[in-house]
C-alpha cells in the first residue's frame, strides 16, 4: 500500500494575460448583469423609450449575408446617456462620466439580456453536443434561469455521450453539488472520463486527487501511474469561449459577440482543475527517494513541462523536476521560459477597453487557444515579439525584484 504523503503548497505564478483576462471578463460580466445593480446609469428618459428599446433588440439578431446592422446600432446608440467618448463595440462612441469608466454598463440591460437569450437559444439548438454543453454550463454559472435544471440536463447529456469534452464540461458543472443534492450528476464519474480520454493525463490526475481525498492511496498510485503513461495533458484552456465563438460563426453583430465571448471567458475563469495540485503533492521533495513513485513522477514531470497545453503546468513540471534532481542547465532553460511567458503575456493593453479592436484581439486569441493550446499560443507570442526568451526572462526578473523591494518597503513603513 502506498504511503500517505500530505499535500504540498506552492504558489503558482500565473502569466499576466490570465490575470488580466479574468479581470476583464469579470468586469464585462458585471456590466452584462447590470440590471441587478443598485446604480443604473441609463437615464429614466432613455429607459422609458420602450419602443426604441424593443426595436433595438434586433441588434442581436443574426444578419443574413451582406446585411448591415448599422442603422439598428445607430438607433440603439440613442439610448445611451450624454456626458469623455469611449469606443464600445456595437455602439460606436459612448460618452462616459469622468468618474465612471465602465462603458459596457451604459448598454441598456434589456439589450444585454437579449444578447444572452439569443446566444443561449442558438447554442442550445446546435447539433454540436459540445456547444450545447457549453451553453448549459455558462447559463448555469451565470445564475440565469434554472441552475439546477441546467446542470441536470448537462449531466444527462454527458452520461449518454462518448465525447470526453462534453464529459469534462459536465464534471465541471457538477463540482458545486454535493452527494446529497447530486441529482443527475450522480450518473457521472471521473473513472468514466478517464476511460473516454485515456491518453490525456488530466482525467487520471483528477481521478488520483479524488482517491487521495478519500484516502484510497492504492487507487491514487494506480491513477498516477496511468497519468504518467499518457502522452499529453489538455487542460481545456479557453474551451468555453471557443465553443461560443464556434456557435456564433461569422454573422453575429459585434455587441452580441462581445457579450457572448465575455460570458464564455467569465465561466472559463471559474474552471479550476485540481490536477496540478495533485501532481505536485504526489511528486513532492521526498519523491526522489521513493522507488515506487519516482518513475511515475519522472514521466509526469516531462509531460507537464513539455506536452501540456497549460502554462501553469510548465511551472509544476519545473518544480517536480527540481525535486527529482534534474540537471541545472535543463532547469534554468525551463525557468527562463516560464519567466518569459509570465512577462510577455498573451493579451496586451487590457483595461476598460470595449472597443472593436479589443474584441478582434480577444476573438483572435480565443481561436489561437482553440487551435494551438494555451502554452503553444503563448510561445507563438514570444516568437513574434522579436525578443529572445532570455531577454523576456531578464525583464521579468528585474520587474519582479522591483515589485518585491517595493512591497518590502511598504511593509517596513507600515505602523506596527
C-alpha positions, 0 to 999 in steps of 0.5 A: 500500500502506498504511503500517505504523503500530505499535500504540498503548497506552492504558489503558482505564478500565473502569466499576466494575460490570465490575470488580466483576462479574468479581470476583464471578463469579470468586469464585462460580466458585471456590466452584462448583469447590470440590471441587478445593480443598485446604480443604473446609469441609463437615464429614466428618459432613455429607459422609458423609450420602450419602443426604441428599446424593443426595436433595438433588440434586433441588434442581436439578431443574426444578419443574413449575408451582406446585411448591415446592422448599422442603422439598428446600432445607430438607433440603439446608440440613442439610448445611451446617456450624454456626458469623455467618448469611449469606443464600445463595440456595437455602439460606436462612441459612448460618452462616459462620466469622468468618474465612471469608466465602465462603458459596457454598463451604459448598454441598456440591460434589456439589450444585454439580456437579449444578447444572452437569450439569443446566444443561449437559444442558438447554442442550445439548438446546435447539433454540436453536443459540445456547444450545447454543453457549453451553453448549459454550463455558462447559463448555469454559472451565470445564475440565469434561469434554472441552475439546477435544471441546467446542470441536470440536463448537462449531466444527462447529456454527458452520461449518454455521450462518448465525447470526453469534452462534453464529459469534462464540461459536465464534471465541471458543472457538477463540482458545486453539488454535493452527494446529497443534492447530486441529482443527475450528476450522480450518473457521472464519474471521473473513472468514466472520463478517464476511460473516454480520454485515456491518453490525456493525463488530466482525467487520471490526475483528477481521478488520483486527487479524488482517491487521495481525498478519500484516502484510497492511496492504492487507487491514487498510485494506480491513477498516477501511474496511468497519468504518467503513461499518457502522452499529453495533458489538455487542460481545456484552456479557453474551451468555453469561449471557443465553443461560443465563438464556434456557435456564433460563426461569422454573422453575429453583430459585434455587441452580441459577440462581445457579450457572448465571448465575455460570458464564455471567458467569465465561466472559463475563469471559474474552471479550476482543475485540481490536477496540478495540485495533485501532481505536485503533492504526489511528486513532492521533495521526498519523491526522489527517494521513493522507488515506487513513485519516482518513475511515475513522477519522472514521466509526469514531470516531462509531460507537464513541462513539455506536452501540456497545453497549460502554462501553469503546468510548465511551472509544476513540471519545473518544480517536480523536476527540481525535486527529482534532481534534474540537471541545472542547465535543463532547469534554468532553460525551463525557468527562463521560459516560464519567466518569459511567458509570465512577462510577455503575456498573451493579451496586451493593453487590457483595461476598460477597453470595449472597443472593436479592436479589443474584441478582434484581439480577444476573438483572435486569441480565443481561436489561437487557444482553440487551435494551438493550446494555451502554452503553444499560443503563448510561445507563438507570442514570444516568437513574434515579439522579436525578443529572445526568451532570455531577454523576456526572462531578464525583464521579468526578473528585474520587474519582479525584484522591483515589485518585491523591494517595493512591497518590502518597503511598504511593509517596513513603513507600515505602523506596527 
